[in-house]
Amino acid sequence: MATHLKTRIGEDESKEADARVRRTVEDILADIEARGDEAVREYSERFDRWAPESFRLSDQEISDLVASVPADTIADIEFAQAQVRNFAQVQRDALVDVEVETLPGVRLGHRNIPVSSVGCYVPGGRYPMVASAHMSVVTAKVAGVPRIITCTPPTDGKPHAETIAAMHLGGADEIYLLGGVQAVGAMALGTDSVEPVDMLVGPGNAYVAEAKRQLYGRVGIDLFAGPTEILVIADDSSDVEVIATDLLGQAEHGPTSPAILVTTSAALAEALPAEIERQLAQLPTADVAGVAWRDYGEIILVDDLDEAVAEGDRIAAEHVEVLTENPRYFLERMTNYGALFLGPETNVSYGDKVIGTNHTLPTKGAARYTGGLWVGKFLKTCTWQECTEEASVVVGDYCSRLCAIEKFWGHKEQADLRLRRYGGRNIGLGAG
């Protein structure tokens, strides 16, 4: 039976904070829809102290910023993007259009069609998340999206050159130095200066995530994102230093980021709190990671690996590191996770930054029903059908009777018209 040695704060506190965010975002989006660019500019000035003549960077501004990035950094960005592009291309190649004759004269199929335009949000502020440009822009490009626009907030009152370089090298068609709800709202709702997009992707803070949630339906989104999560599953073959390092490495994302250990080892469970405190004393981001561990950290002791699998599937975490003697035991048995990291040789940071899998992943239990961002998210799988006259009669006969069962007389007449026209049937319009 699972024993909770450390638990997180209560759900009621989280819900109250969520409600405050929801009300704020509703007001901002309504204002942007009503006043467009004027509202966007006011919010940018208020929240980011940023109100340039144009939020869109010119080709010359982009060129100058890219040129300011050291060559070694450009090479690192290009390496990371190559990994993301290569894996995304493998995924794209696995998605094929189909066409099949299901009955004589009946041909059905589907086509994988890229969405026409995508808005990619790349967070900035304290953590300019260069890697988020790879994950969204490069993947959309591989999918074949014709128009890709990006928004990122200023960092310390100016563009973050490495982020702009990553957007540009990834293939962004338009780059805006604009952050927060005002950026997401402008991309989704459109203004005089920003043509609206069909889909929003990319991570962000609680306000950005809530804005995407409220805009869903008006535009598509990648997924409903919450704070970054990590679950480490460990047995006595692991060591407490690695566990603490990897938990804190994700806890530094924000003060509400869950960091959870599920282990079969009582010794590891008991040793972890002291090791966390030891590492926090040296970690530059301890002010954030320490709060996340205090409020959202958990330690769960389980009896065996099967119970660890069950706990892992119950938690359905965004990132799951498996630090056990046989990590593939969990690959073969777990079903609810955003991404698995098997063995101590890999870790969540690799997935976040460079290894090639996408780092935009489901949170808050959404791994129970969805995976993360991937090339297929940018594609619409659309079906089509085609019949010969003879096939139309065969199908129409069945359709006519089935429509009558449901009393859909207009539907029935669509079938009956074909029966009269192609089959010579003497079927009158009506309910009979």
Secondary structure, DSSP 4 states (H G I P E B T S, - for coil): --EEEE-PPPHHHHHHHHHHHHHHHHHHHHHHHHHTHHHHHHHHHHHHS---S-SBPPHHHHHHHHHTS-HHHHHHHHHHHHHHHHHHHHHHHT---EEEEEETTEEEEEEEEE-SEEEEE---TTS--HHHHIIIIIHHHHHT-SEEEEEE--BTTB--HHHHHHHHHHT-SEEEE--HHHHHHHHHH--SSS---SEEE----HHHHHHHHHHBTTBEES----S--EEEEE-TTS-HHHHHHHHHHHHTT-TT--EEEEES-HHHHHHHHHHHHHHHTT-TTHHHHHHHHHHHEEEEE-SSHHHHHHHHHHH--SEEEEESS-THHHHHH----SEEEESTTS-HHHHHHTSSS------TTGGGT-----GGGGEEEEEEEEE-HHHHHHHHHHHHHHHHHHT-HHHHHHHHHHHHHHH-----SS--
